[in-house]
Amino acid sequence: MTDESLPAEHLSPLAALVDEVLADVGYEVAAATDAIDDAVPGHGGLFDPTTTPTELRRALESLLASGLDRPPVPEPAGDSFVLYVDGSSRGNPGPAGAGAVIADAADEELARLGRPVGSRTGNNTAEYVALRLGLSELLARYEPRRLEVRIDSMTVIRDVWGGDDPTEPGVEAYSEAVAAALSSVPAHEYTHLADSDPNPADALATVGADIAAFGPG
């Protein structure tokens, strides 16, 4: 798994703390949510409306100070992988999140990843962050020889696989990181997902956007 947190856009202090916890568990959403829910006093949790910002901040700081165990990395069926990615932005720009699901060639899920992207971020940036998130964790955990990226953003597809220059200001750093990651995979291709196609990364991006909407804390 990646050893350092991936960069984010502007986040509130509270959302940034949640992102740090996510980074410590390799951006595994379920592991981070379970750890946070266990650390919040009483019967509250990460998204429980009864949890106050102060309670959540103390729980997050306690977790970060104590250290977190990363989930075990599942053994893949081979060296071919599928990567689902999706970004979500409410208001475009607005609170945005990124989601990615790593699966093997048989479409068996190996990791469910998500994170907040920014408190006022566009959808294209969120899509780029989702792709970078998925690729970073895929390469940190496995040695892929073949990769199929399943993605619904034609903007990112044109930029990454079509050779177009990025069309949204500020995504150049993400674009360069994505290109560098893909260059280490001997064979890679994309599949464009229509709106009606299932994308398991969608719900994870929504969770990321929920976190990005957290107040200052």
C-alpha positions as CSV (number, residue, x, y, z in Angstrom):
1,M,0.0,0.0,0.0
2,T,1.1,3.6,-0.4
3,D,3.3,4.9,2.4
4,E,2.2,8.5,2.2
5,S,-1.1,10.3,1.9
6,L,-2.0,11.3,-1.6
7,P,-2.5,15.1,-2.2
8,A,-5.9,16.6,-1.9
9,E,-7.6,19.9,-2.7
10,H,-8.7,22.2,0.1
11,L,-10.4,20.3,2.9
12,S,-11.7,21.5,6.2
13,P,-9.5,20.4,9.2
14,L,-12.1,17.8,10.1
15,A,-12.3,16.3,6.6
16,A,-8.5,16.4,6.4
17,L,-8.3,14.3,9.6
18,V,-10.7,11.7,8.1
19,D,-8.5,11.7,5.0
20,E,-5.4,11.0,7.2
21,V,-7.2,8.0,8.8
22,L,-8.2,6.7,5.3
23,A,-4.6,7.1,4.2
24,D,-3.3,5.1,7.2
25,V,-5.5,2.1,6.2
26,G,-4.7,2.3,2.5
27,Y,-7.9,4.3,1.7
28,E,-10.0,1.2,2.5
29,V,-13.3,2.9,3.3
30,A,-14.8,0.1,5.4
31,A,-11.7,-0.3,7.6
32,A,-11.6,3.4,8.2
33,T,-15.3,3.8,8.9
34,D,-15.2,0.8,11.4
35,A,-12.2,2.2,13.2
36,I,-13.7,5.7,13.5
37,D,-17.1,4.4,14.6
38,D,-15.4,2.3,17.3
39,A,-13.5,5.3,18.5
40,V,-16.4,7.7,18.8
41,P,-17.9,7.7,22.3
42,G,-21.5,6.4,22.9
43,H,-23.5,5.1,20.0
44,G,-22.4,7.7,17.4
45,G,-20.2,7.3,14.4
46,L,-18.6,9.0,11.4
47,F,-21.9,9.9,9.8
48,D,-24.2,9.8,12.8
49,P,-25.9,13.2,13.2
50,T,-25.6,12.9,17.0
51,T,-21.8,12.9,16.7
52,T,-20.5,16.4,17.4
53,P,-17.5,17.8,15.5
54,T,-15.6,17.9,18.8
55,E,-16.3,14.2,19.5
56,L,-15.3,13.3,15.9
57,R,-12.1,15.3,16.0
58,R,-11.0,13.7,19.3
59,A,-11.7,10.3,18.0
60,L,-9.7,10.9,14.8
61,E,-6.8,12.4,16.7
62,S,-6.8,9.4,19.0
63,L,-6.7,7.0,16.1
64,L,-3.9,8.8,14.4
65,A,-1.9,8.9,17.6
66,S,-2.4,5.2,18.3
67,G,-1.7,3.9,14.9
68,L,-4.0,1.9,12.7
69,D,-3.6,-1.6,11.3
70,R,-4.0,-1.9,7.5
71,P,-6.3,-4.6,6.2
72,P,-4.5,-7.7,4.7
73,V,-4.0,-7.6,0.9
74,P,-6.0,-10.3,-0.8
75,E,-4.1,-12.7,-3.1
76,P,-5.0,-12.0,-6.7
77,A,-6.0,-14.7,-9.2
78,G,-3.2,-13.6,-11.6
79,D,-1.5,-10.5,-13.0
80,S,-4.6,-9.1,-14.8
81,F,-6.7,-6.6,-13.1
82,V,-9.9,-4.5,-13.5
83,L,-10.0,-1.0,-12.0
84,Y,-13.3,0.8,-11.5
85,V,-13.1,4.5,-10.8
86,D,-15.5,7.3,-10.3
87,G,-15.6,10.9,-9.0
88,S,-18.4,12.8,-7.5
89,S,-18.9,16.6,-7.0
90,R,-21.9,18.2,-5.6
91,G,-22.5,21.5,-7.3
92,N,-19.5,21.1,-9.6
93,P,-17.6,22.7,-8.0
94,G,-18.6,21.6,-4.5
95,P,-17.8,18.9,-2.0
96,A,-16.1,16.2,-4.0
97,G,-15.0,12.6,-3.5
98,A,-13.2,9.9,-5.3
99,G,-13.8,6.1,-5.4
100,A,-12.0,3.2,-6.8
101,V,-12.5,-0.6,-6.8
102,I,-9.7,-3.0,-7.6
103,A,-10.8,-6.4,-8.9
104,D,-9.2,-9.3,-10.6
105,A,-9.8,-10.5,-14.1
106,A,-12.8,-12.5,-12.9
107,D,-14.3,-9.3,-11.5
108,E,-13.8,-10.4,-7.9
109,E,-13.3,-7.4,-5.7
110,L,-9.9,-7.0,-4.0
111,A,-10.1,-3.5,-2.5
112,R,-12.8,-0.8,-2.1
113,L,-11.1,2.6,-1.8
114,G,-12.4,6.1,-1.3
115,R,-11.4,9.5,-0.1
116,P,-12.5,13.2,0.0
117,V,-11.1,15.3,-2.8
118,G,-11.9,18.9,-1.9
119,S,-14.6,21.2,-0.4
120,R,-15.0,23.1,-3.6
121,T,-13.8,20.9,-6.4
122,G,-15.0,20.1,-9.9
123,N,-16.1,16.7,-11.2
124,N,-13.2,16.3,-13.6
125,T,-10.7,16.8,-10.9
126,A,-12.5,14.2,-8.7
127,E,-12.4,11.8,-11.6
128,Y,-8.7,12.3,-12.0
129,V,-8.1,11.8,-8.3
130,A,-10.1,8.6,-8.4
131,L,-8.0,7.2,-11.2
132,R,-4.8,8.2,-9.4
133,L,-6.1,6.7,-6.1
134,G,-6.9,3.4,-7.8
135,L,-3.6,3.2,-9.7
136,S,-1.5,4.1,-6.7
137,E,-3.0,1.4,-4.5
138,L,-3.0,-1.1,-7.3
139,L,0.7,-0.7,-8.0
140,A,1.6,-0.6,-4.3
141,R,-0.2,-3.9,-3.7
142,Y,0.3,-5.9,-6.9
143,E,2.4,-6.2,-10.0
144,P,-0.1,-5.9,-12.8
145,R,0.8,-7.0,-16.3
146,R,-2.6,-6.2,-17.8
147,L,-5.2,-3.6,-16.7
148,E,-8.7,-2.6,-17.8
149,V,-9.8,0.7,-16.4
150,R,-13.6,1.1,-16.3
151,I,-14.5,4.7,-16.2
152,D,-17.4,7.0,-17.2
153,S,-15.6,10.3,-17.7
154,M,-15.0,10.9,-21.4
155,T,-13.0,14.0,-20.4
156,V,-10.4,11.9,-18.6
157,I,-10.5,9.2,-21.3
158,R,-9.7,11.7,-24.0
159,D,-6.9,13.3,-21.8
160,V,-5.3,10.0,-20.7
161,W,-5.8,7.6,-23.6
162,G,-6.5,10.1,-26.4
163,G,-3.5,12.2,-25.9
164,D,-5.4,15.5,-25.4
165,D,-4.1,18.2,-23.1
166,P,-6.1,18.4,-19.8
167,T,-9.1,20.6,-20.3
168,E,-9.6,21.6,-16.6
169,P,-7.1,24.0,-15.0
170,G,-5.2,22.5,-12.1
171,V,-5.3,18.8,-13.0
172,E,-1.9,18.7,-14.7
173,A,-0.2,17.2,-11.6
174,Y,-2.9,14.4,-11.4
175,S,-2.6,13.8,-15.2
176,E,1.2,13.5,-14.9
177,A,0.9,11.1,-12.0
178,V,-1.6,9.0,-13.9
179,A,0.5,8.8,-17.0
180,A,3.5,7.8,-14.9
181,A,1.5,5.0,-13.2
182,L,0.1,3.6,-16.4
183,S,3.6,3.6,-18.0
184,S,4.6,0.9,-15.5
185,V,1.7,-1.4,-16.6
186,P,2.8,-3.3,-19.8
187,A,-0.7,-3.5,-21.3
188,H,-3.6,-1.2,-20.3
189,E,-6.9,-0.2,-21.9
190,Y,-10.1,1.6,-20.9
191,T,-13.8,0.7,-21.1
192,H,-16.2,3.6,-21.1
193,L,-19.1,3.0,-18.7
194,A,-22.4,4.5,-19.7
195,D,-24.6,6.0,-17.1
196,S,-26.7,2.9,-17.0
197,D,-23.7,0.6,-16.4
198,P,-23.0,-0.5,-12.8
199,N,-20.0,1.1,-11.3
200,P,-19.1,-0.1,-7.7
201,A,-16.8,2.9,-7.3
202,D,-19.8,5.3,-7.4
203,A,-20.9,4.7,-3.9
204,L,-17.3,5.1,-2.6
205,A,-17.0,8.5,-4.4
206,T,-20.3,9.5,-2.7
207,V,-18.9,8.7,0.7
208,G,-15.8,10.8,-0.1
209,A,-18.0,13.7,-1.1
210,D,-19.9,13.3,2.2
211,I,-16.6,13.6,4.1
212,A,-15.5,16.6,2.0
213,A,-18.7,18.4,3.1
214,F,-17.7,18.2,6.8
215,G,-17.4,21.5,8.5
216,P,-14.3,23.0,10.0
217,G,-14.1,20.9,13.2
